[in-house]
């Protein structure tokens, strides 16, 4: 079976266009800058989604339009990816992690990010937990240090 030159040319043009589109998409993704970057120090072990993070220094970055949040441990050189199930309007104040301490477990519940006008809620409190924490005062915060632009 003989393929005409016209069909071969059309197939070649489509192939080249497909490759160009893929290269452009890859280049745009590779050059995308995170919309938030910061550093924080955990004074104790915390649970963050399904990850258990040991005490230590961490960097954090994410793009406010996509998931996940990327955490990187300076001491262990491990990276963690955590999803953001809920976004809410920012709280007053500076960037910080909001942590609850229940029993022997500390858990990151949310992260306030005024730079993008959002609070990222990783583990919402139940009504019972809110009441219990309000009475016991077992909430803590960890400041997030960001570079000034």
Secondary structure, 3 states (H helix, E strand, C coil): CCCCHHHHHHHHHHHHHHHHHHHHHHHHHHHCCCCEEEEEEECCCEEECCEEECCEEEEEEECCCCCCEEEEECCCCCEEEECCCEEEECCCCCCEEEEEEECCEEEEEEEEEHHHCEEEECCCCCHHHHHHHHHHCCEEEEECECCCC
